[in-house]
Amino acid sequence: MDTRLSTDLAQRIQRETGENVYLCYQCVKCTSGCPLAQYFDLEPNQVMRAAQLGLEDELKTSKTPWLCASCQTCTTRCPQGIDIARVMDFMVSDLLAQGVKPAVPEAALFNKVFLRNVDLLGRSYELGLLAEMNLRTGKPIKDIDLGIKMVRHGKIRFLPEVTLKRKNHAPQTPAARPPNEIGYYPGCSLHSLAEEFDRSTRAVLQALGLTPVEPEGWVCCGSTPAHRIDHHLATKLPLQSLILFEQAGLQDVTLPCAACYNRFRAATRDLRLDPELKESLEHELDATYHDSVAIISVLDVLVDRIGVDAVAARVRRPLEGLKVACYYGCLLARPPAVTGSTEHEYPQSMDRLIRALGATPVDWDRKVACCGASLSAIRSDIVFDLSGEILANARAHGADLVAVACPLCHTNLDGRQTQMPGDVRTPALYITQLMAIAFGMQAEAALARNLIDPRPLLHERGLID
């Protein structure tokens, strides 16, 4: 039997992504750290080898690129600096361009429906997305129990938000904005599933002297579906919103959602590395972006701009005796080439805030483990495994609750936890909910919206009325 090897695929990958797969020497660090390797048919290092050898037929039938959660662990840990997650994204977009039948049809459907909603509405529409996914996959009663609970807790927006196209206007000078104003990009989830994150974050920032400014007309960042399907679109969507912030005279923007934060940082990095892409998108959007807006996570705003001492000084009701597992998830710190993090394997910023609030952060193993967020509507079984391990590890290290800074992580650790086996439940709260409680602003924590009710625990400890 003849074996034919080809460099065509490797050349396409390098041309489209700039990644040289031939740098891979099969150290297997990508597979060793991959949280989903056990669910793949080809391990990440095997995908890289297949790309090197041009074994396209094997890749066409592989589930691996479709199930990749884009957690960035492989990219972060590759000793050769290969952006393996980007290569996985290319595989998916290339297979679709060739008309190859997806090895995981539900993943392809999710990407298609998500991006169609964004194209029509400007933002994601979670209820419509999940309803269509359930109907078209032949599982109309899937997650109905979770859906009912979310309705009861006010986490479902029945009607979609629509972002009307706005004409670009001349930018103001930075001096036109008061120094205490900061750009604020809530992202789609904070206007729906995660309104408690939005409400508590705004309240905390204002209590600390910052005024969040949310310009009208921002659009969805594209999340995983955009960078999985179309790199051009994945860069265009964040740029579209960044232009609004820049034209409003804002010098920085904070993004509570970790996924939005990562997408914005990745987009601006790509614009700097690819002047032709920037020029093309500016022509398409009929606007110039001067790259004058700093993209900052809420954690970095609180720790670096405001300062831990200032946070501690605002505490009115210390969270004494409370043991907290600080969960950062995949995208707040990884990959460091995008986020700029110097603590990407074991972050500490949220831990510093927890100490300032009077609580005790626990040392544990799953700080940056993947919860399977991008697979929540596709493979809930994987989500139960990954998120269940995170919660079990937090409990094993003595945590009373888990603190998070991402609505996608919260959906799994809070909402999906209600579907997991066992009677033990561990509350998952946004870091800004805990801050609102410590600041004496219990109402702004909106604790009634959490599906795993944290109020009995907090009341027992004397932390809320």
N, C-alpha and C positions, 0 to 999 in steps of 0.2 A: 504493500500500500504506500503510495507516494504521499509525502508530507510537504506541503507548500507553506513557506513562511513569507510574510510580507511586511513591509515597513509603511504601508499606506495608512493604516490606522494611527500609528505613532506620529506620522507626519501631520495628519489632520488634527490630532490632539494638540500638537505643538503650535500649529498655525492658528488654531482657534482659541487656545487657552494660554499659550506661552509655556506650558509645562512639558518637560523632556522626560518621558517615561523611562528612557534608557539609563537615567541616573539611578534608578531603583536597583539595589543589589541584593534584594530579598533578605533583609535583616528581620523581617516579619514583625517589626514594632507596630505597624499599622494594625495588623490582625490581633496582636497580643493585647492592645488597648481598646479594640473595637467592642462596644457594648452589644452589638448586634451580630457578631461573627457567628454565633451559634444558630442564628436563624437564616444565614446565607447558604446558598449552594456553592458559590465560589467565595473564598475568603479574600479580603482586600488585597493581600499580596499576590494572590492568584489572578485577580483581575489585572493587576499591574503587569504580571508576566504575560498574560494573554494579550494585553495591549502591545507589549514589546515584540511579541512573535506574530502579531497580526491575526490572531485566532478569532476572527469576527463571528463565525458561526456559533462558537461557544458562548460568546458574550451576548448574542442576540437572544438566546434562550435562558440566560441567567436572570435570577430574581434579584441578585445583589444590588445592582445600581438602583433599582426601583425601591428597595427596602432601606437603602442607606438613609439614616436620619439626619445627615449633615451636621453631626455634632462637633465636627472639626478636631476630634481627638487624633485621627490619623495625620492630618495636616500639621497639627501642633507638634507631634512627636517624631515626624519623619526626619532622620538625621541628614538627609540630602536636600531638605527644604522643598520637597515636591508637594504641591497643593493637591493631595489625593482626593479630597472632597470635591474639588473643582473638576477633576478628571471624571469622577462619578457623575457629576452633573452633565458634563459633556456627553457621556455615554447615553444618558437618557434622551437628551435633545437630539443627538445624532441618530439614535434608533427611531425616534419619532419622525425625523426628517426623511429617513429611508422608508417609512411606512411599515416598519416591523411591528408585528403584534406585540403589545406589552406583555412581559412575563408576569406582571402583577397588574391586571386590568384595573383594580380598584384604585391603585396609586395614580395611574394615568387619568382616570376619571376625576379623581379629586383635584388634580392639578388643572384640568380643563375647566371644571365647574368653578373653581375658585377664581381663576383668571378671567373667565367670562363675566362673573359678577363684578370684579374690579373694573373691567373694561366698560361695563354698562353703567355702574353706579359710582365708580371712583373709589369705592371702599368695599371691603368684604361684607357679606351678609350671612352671618353665621347660621341663623335659623333656616334660610333658604338653602344654604350649602348642605347642611346636615340632612334636611328633609329630602332633597334631591338624591343625595348619596344613598340614603336608606331605600328609597323607592327604586332607583335604577339598579341597585345591587340585589334586589329581590328580598330585602330584609326590612320591611316597613315597620316592624315592631322593635327593631334593634334599638337599644338604649332608651326605650320609652320611659322606663322607670327613672333614669337619670334626667330625662327631659322634664318629667313632671316635677321632680325636686327643684330643678333650675327655675321653672316657672314660679313655683311657690316662693322661691327666694328672690324673685325679681331679677334674675340674671339673663332672661331672654328678651331681646328686643324684637317685637313682632313685625314692625315695619322697618324696611331698610333706610339707612341714611343715603342721601344722594349728594354727591359733590358736583356742583355745576362748574363748567369750565370758565375760568376767569381770565380776563385779558391782563397780561403782564404790565406792570407800571414801573415808573422810574424809581430806583432805590432811594431811600432816605439815607442821610449820613448817620453813622453810628451815634454821633452826638445828639441826634434827635430823640434818642430813647433815654429814659431815666436809668441811672446805673443799677438800680435794684430790679430791673426787668430782665427776665430770661425767657428765651424762646421755649415753647412747650409743645412737643409733638406727642399726643396721647396714643396714636395708633388706633386701629379699628376696635380692638378688644376692650379698651378702656372706655369706649362709648357704648358697650353692651355687656358682655360677660363679666368684665372686670371693673365695673363702675366704682366698686369699693376701693380699688387701687387708685383710680382717678381722683375720687373725692378725698381720700386720706392724703394723697401726694400733694394736691393743691393746698390743702389745709396746712400741712406740715411746712411746705415751702413758704407760705405766707406768714406762718407763725415765726419763721426764722428770718423774715425780712425780705424775701424774694417774691416778686410778682410774676407768676407764669403767664406768658402771652401766647395764645393759640391763634395764629392767623386763620382766617376763613379760606377754604378751598384746598386744604392739604388732601393728599390722596394716599391710598394704601401703599405700604413699602414693598408689596409683592410677596413678602414672606418666602417660605421655601418653594412654592410652586413657580415663582418667577425665575429664580436663579437656577431652578432645575430644568426649566423649559427654554428660557430665552435670556441670555446674558444681557443683550441690548435692553430689553424691557426691565430686567432686574436693576439696571443702572439708571434707566430713565425715570422710574417711579420715585425713588428717593430724591433724585436731582430736581424733579418737578416741585417737590415740597421744599427742598432747600432753597430754591430760587425765591419762593415766597418769603421765607425767613430773612434772606439776604435783602430782598427788596423792601422789607418792613424795617430795615435798619438794625436788625438784631444781630449781635455778634456771636452768640452761642445759642445752642438749643439742647435741651435735655429730653431724653426719651425714656420713660419708665419701663417700657416693654423691652426685654433683652433682645428679642428677635428683631424688632425695629432698629434698635441701637446698632446691632451687628450689621444689618443690611445697609444702613446709612454709612457706617464706617467703611464697609467693603466697597460701596459704590464710589465714595470719594477717593479711596485709594486707587481704584481702577481708573478713575478719571485722571488722576495725576500720572499714572503709569502709561496711559493710552491717550495722548493728545488728539488723535484722529477720532476716537470714540467721543471725546468731549465735544469736539467741533461738530460732529454729526448730530449729537443730541441737542446742542445749543441751537443749531439750525432748525431741527425738528420742533423744538419748543419755542422758537423765536425769542430767545432770551440768552443773555450772557451770565454765566456763573463765575464769580471772582474768587471763589473758594475762601471766603472770609468768615464763614460760620463754623465755630468750634462745636463738635458733636460730643456730648458728654452724657454719661449714664447718670441716673438719679443718685446712685451710690457715690459716684465721684463728686457730684455737686455737693452732697451732704458732707462728705469727708474732707475733700480738698478745697472746695470754694468756701463753704460755710465754716467747716472745722468741727472736729469732735468736741472741743471745749465749749463752743457755742451751743451745740446740741445738748450737752450735759447741763449747761446753764438754764436751758429752757424746760428741763424736766420738772414736773410738779408732783408726779406720782411715780416714784421709782419702781421699776419692775423687779424688786428684790425677791430672791429665792426662785426666780423663773429660769429654768435651763433651756436654752434655745440652740437648735441645730441650724446653722446658717447655710442655706442651700443656694448656690449660685447658678447651677445648671450649666449648660454647654456654652452659651454665647456671650455672656458678660465678660469673660476673660479670654476666650479662645477664638481664633488663633491670635497670638500676641502681635503678629505682623499687622493685623487689622485693628485689634483693640488697644494695642500699646501697653497691655498689662505686663507687669513684672512679677506678678503673683499668679500666673495662669494655672499652675498645678494645685495650689492651696491658697486661694484668695483670703484676705483678711479684712477688707473694708467693711463688710456688713458686721463682722465680729466686733470691730472697733465701735460701731454704732450701738450694738447690743450692750456692750460694756458701759457706754455713755448713758444708756437708758436705765442702768442699774441691774440688768439681768446678767446671766452668766452664759457665754457661748461655750458649747461643748466641742471637744475635739472628736472628729469622726471621719469616716472613710469615703463618704459619698458626696462631698461638697460640690464636685463638678461632674458627677455621674449623669448620664443621659436619662431623662424620664420617658423618652419616646414621643415627645410632643408632636412631631410632624406625622406620626403614625396613629394619632388618637382616633381619627375617623376611618382608618383603614384596617389596622390590626390592633384592636383593643387588647388582645391576648398578650401581645408583646408589651404594651403599656402596663398591664397589670403586673407582669414580671419585673420590668425595670423600676417602675414607681414603687412597687411593693418592696423591693430590695432597699430602696432609698429610705422608706419609712421604717422598715425593720431595723436598719442600721442606726437610724436616729434614736429609736427606742432603746436599742442595745447599749447605746452610749449615754443613756440617762436623760435624753431630751424630753421635755414636757410638750414641746411643739416645734414645728419647723417654720423658719422664716424664709420667704421667697421674694424675688424681685422680678418676676416674669409672669404674665397672665397665662401663658401656655403651660408653664410648670405648675401653676396653681390649679389649673383645670384638672390636671392629672393627680396631683397630690391631695387636693381637696375633693373635687367632684368625683373622679374615678375611684377614690378611696371608698366611697359609699357602696361600690359594687364589688369590692374585694372581699374574699372570704375572711372569716374570723370576727370576733367581737371587739377586739382592741382597736380603738380609733385615736389617731394623733392629729390634732388641729394643725392646719397650715395657714399661716397668716402672712400677708404682705408686710414687709419691713415698715412701711409707712403706717399701716394699721397699728403696729406696736408703738410706733413713735407717737401717734395721735393719742393713744391711751396714756402713755407716759407724760405727754404734754397737758393732760387734763382735758382733752377734747374727745371724750368717749363717743359722742354722737358722730363725729367725723370719721371714726374708725369703721362705721357701718358694719358691725359684726354680724348683724342678722342676715347678711347676704352670704356668709360662709355656710357651705353645706355640712361640714363637720363643725358643729357649734362649739366655739372656743369659750363661750361665756360661763358655763359651769366651772371650768378649770380656773378662769381668771377671777371669778367671783369667790371661789373657794380660797384663793390665795390673797384675797382682799385687794385686788388690782382694779376692779371695776365695781360700781354700785349695783 
